[in-house]
Amino acid sequence: MTNSTRTTGFVLALALAAALFVGSFVAATQYAASCLSWSERLGPAAPEIFALAQAINFVGALAAFAVLMAAVAGIRGNAVSTTHGSARWAEAKARG
């Protein structure tokens, strides 16, 4: 995988994470507004409504975080380990 492909993938992952994050806030707000019918008087069901709206926000933020972590892991790539001195000469002997 080339660096430009990794960068493009990382930028797309950032965009997806941002969309998930913002989308969860929009969904939670719309859910609460529809349950309350845009009323200023919240009524007795308000704690349950806002608890579910908070859960929607949390799940969206968690999904965005997961996408970001996957993007960071992907951009780091699979570098060949050179920390073991014997492994380098062993690989060179095996090749030829």
One Martini backbone bead per residue (centre of mass of N, CA, C, O) as a GRO file, in nm:
protein
   96
    1MET     BB    1   0.095   0.037   0.024
    2THR     BB    2   0.071   0.357  -0.028
    3ASN     BB    3   0.084   0.670   0.098
    4SER     BB    4  -0.158   0.790  -0.061
    5THR     BB    5  -0.357   0.567   0.019
    6ARG     BB    6  -0.338   0.608   0.323
    7THR     BB    7  -0.421   0.905   0.326
    8THR     BB    8  -0.696   0.870   0.194
    9GLY     BB    9  -0.807   0.671   0.405
   10PHE     BB   10  -0.776   0.864   0.646
   11VAL     BB   11  -0.958   1.091   0.542
   12LEU     BB   12  -1.211   0.916   0.513
   13ALA     BB   13  -1.221   0.833   0.812
   14LEU     BB   14  -1.254   1.118   0.923
   15ALA     BB   15  -1.519   1.177   0.777
   16LEU     BB   16  -1.677   0.942   0.901
   17ALA     BB   17  -1.640   1.022   1.196
   18ALA     BB   18  -1.774   1.299   1.173
   19ALA     BB   19  -2.048   1.195   1.071
   20LEU     BB   20  -2.110   1.018   1.316
   21PHE     BB   21  -2.094   1.235   1.532
   22VAL     BB   22  -2.301   1.436   1.414
   23GLY     BB   23  -2.531   1.233   1.357
   24SER     BB   24  -2.587   1.160   1.654
   25PHE     BB   25  -2.678   1.442   1.740
   26VAL     BB   26  -2.909   1.471   1.541
   27ALA     BB   27  -3.067   1.218   1.624
   28ALA     BB   28  -3.108   1.293   1.921
   29THR     BB   29  -3.253   1.560   1.876
   30GLN     BB   30  -3.489   1.450   1.704
   31TYR     BB   31  -3.594   1.252   1.909
   32ALA     BB   32  -3.657   1.451   2.137
   33ALA     BB   33  -3.842   1.638   1.970
   34SER     BB   34  -4.056   1.422   1.893
   35CYS     BB   35  -4.135   1.344   2.187
   36LEU     BB   36  -4.194   1.664   2.270
   37SER     BB   37  -4.316   1.841   2.038
   38TRP     BB   38  -4.166   2.116   2.092
   39SER     BB   39  -4.195   2.145   2.392
   40GLU     BB   40  -4.150   2.319   2.696
   41ARG     BB   41  -4.304   2.088   2.823
   42LEU     BB   42  -4.179   1.784   2.928
   43GLY     BB   43  -4.265   1.614   3.148
   44PRO     BB   44  -4.231   1.285   3.290
   45ALA     BB   45  -4.051   1.156   3.032
   46ALA     BB   46  -3.775   1.309   3.006
   47PRO     BB   47  -3.550   1.126   3.128
   48GLU     BB   48  -3.579   0.897   2.915
   49ILE     BB   49  -3.529   1.063   2.663
   50PHE     BB   50  -3.242   1.173   2.745
   51ALA     BB   51  -3.110   0.897   2.786
   52LEU     BB   52  -3.138   0.803   2.492
   53ALA     BB   53  -2.992   1.043   2.364
   54GLN     BB   54  -2.724   0.986   2.507
   55ALA     BB   55  -2.683   0.702   2.386
   56ILE     BB   56  -2.666   0.792   2.095
   57ASN     BB   57  -2.416   0.970   2.133
   58PHE     BB   58  -2.226   0.752   2.243
   59VAL     BB   59  -2.233   0.558   2.000
   60GLY     BB   60  -2.127   0.763   1.794
   61ALA     BB   61  -1.858   0.823   1.939
   62LEU     BB   62  -1.758   0.529   1.943
   63ALA     BB   63  -1.757   0.487   1.636
   64ALA     BB   64  -1.562   0.717   1.573
   65PHE     BB   65  -1.327   0.604   1.739
   66ALA     BB   66  -1.299   0.336   1.586
   67VAL     BB   67  -1.234   0.460   1.312
   68LEU     BB   68  -0.980   0.611   1.403
   69MET     BB   69  -0.818   0.364   1.501
   70ALA     BB   70  -0.821   0.217   1.228
   71ALA     BB   71  -0.675   0.445   1.075
   72VAL     BB   72  -0.417   0.450   1.241
   73ALA     BB   73  -0.344   0.153   1.192
   74GLY     BB   74  -0.338   0.179   0.876
   75ILE     BB   75  -0.115   0.407   0.848
   76ARG     BB   76   0.123   0.248   0.978
   77GLY     BB   77   0.129  -0.034   0.899
   78ASN     BB   78   0.353  -0.312   0.788
   79ALA     BB   79   0.629  -0.334   0.936
   80VAL     BB   80   0.938  -0.450   0.937
   81SER     BB   81   1.121  -0.614   1.157
   82THR     BB   82   1.459  -0.495   1.302
   83THR     BB   83   1.524  -0.591   1.612
   84HIS     BB   84   1.651  -0.859   1.502
   85GLY     BB   85   1.956  -0.954   1.400
   86SER     BB   86   1.913  -1.259   1.308
   87ALA     BB   87   1.676  -1.215   1.108
   88ARG     BB   88   1.829  -1.077   0.876
   89TRP     BB   89   2.033  -1.307   0.800
   90ALA     BB   90   1.823  -1.531   0.770
   91GLU     BB   91   1.673  -1.407   0.530
   92ALA     BB   92   1.918  -1.382   0.339
   93LYS     BB   93   1.985  -1.688   0.327
   94ALA     BB   94   1.706  -1.788   0.221
   95ARG     BB   95   1.721  -1.628  -0.057
   96GLY     BB   96   2.056  -1.668  -0.148
   0.00000   0.00000   0.00000
